[in-house]
Amino acid sequence: MVSLPTTGFLSGASDRLRDMLDSQASEITLASGDTLFEQGDTGEALFALIEGELELSVLSSTGRKHTLDRLRAGAVFGEIALFDPGVRTASAHAVGLCSLRRLRRRDVLAKIQQHPELAEDLLRLAGQRMRWMSTQLNEQVFMPLPVRLARKLLHLSPEGQDGRLALSQSELAEYVGATREAVSKTLAGWKRNDILEISRGGVEILDRAELEVLAEPDMI
């Protein structure tokens, strides 16, 4: 098996959780575009992303797609199925080659009975998820498109990366819940001000400091 990363949620995970992922989890490999699970599927496992990236998205009743997030190595997700067995609330698709670990719900619950301190990891994960969902909802309802778009670009291109994002304007529109035309107009204005560059392959952030100002961090 590929070693567990020391990034994302796993960077602060307990030794007990990491041991369980090493000893009891099954390994899954996905090719680019492969589906890990679909919205509405029965949820019965917890996942850890070891290598690659995964896109989380939802479909509205009218069939419109809204991309929620892009998970990177070290992310742990699917914990809702542990606390409230039911259907998946989102779909997960591989962005490039991905390696994951899967822990079955029954195995996790059995381990928690033996080692109750494991519940601290899962409660922390659930708390982080709730705060993230609350932030997403607030931004979608109260923040204008330029602020949402600036925040999403910064989130998808963390500090230390080269600023290039291989995302089309249609894909960015799915992330911020807007039309492609509205996103294109906003990006064009930022290009004129040398904040970013637009190409067929995506966008490249040129002035991260100015984009952070546009993201209005004091309102987070």
ZIUR-V892767 format. One record per helix or strand of 2 or more residues. SS is the DSSP state (hx for helix, st for strand). FROM is the first residue (numbers start at 1). TO is the last residue. If there is no record, write none. Layout:
BEGIN
ss,from,to
SS,FROM,TO
SS,FROM,TO
END
This chain:
BEGIN
ss,from,to
hx,8,12
hx,15,23
st,26,30
st,35,37
st,42,43
st,45,59
st,65,71
st,76,77
hx,80,83
st,86,87
st,91,104
hx,105,114
hx,118,142
hx,145,156
st,164,165
hx,169,176
hx,180,192
st,196,199
st,202,205
hx,208,214
hx,217,219
END
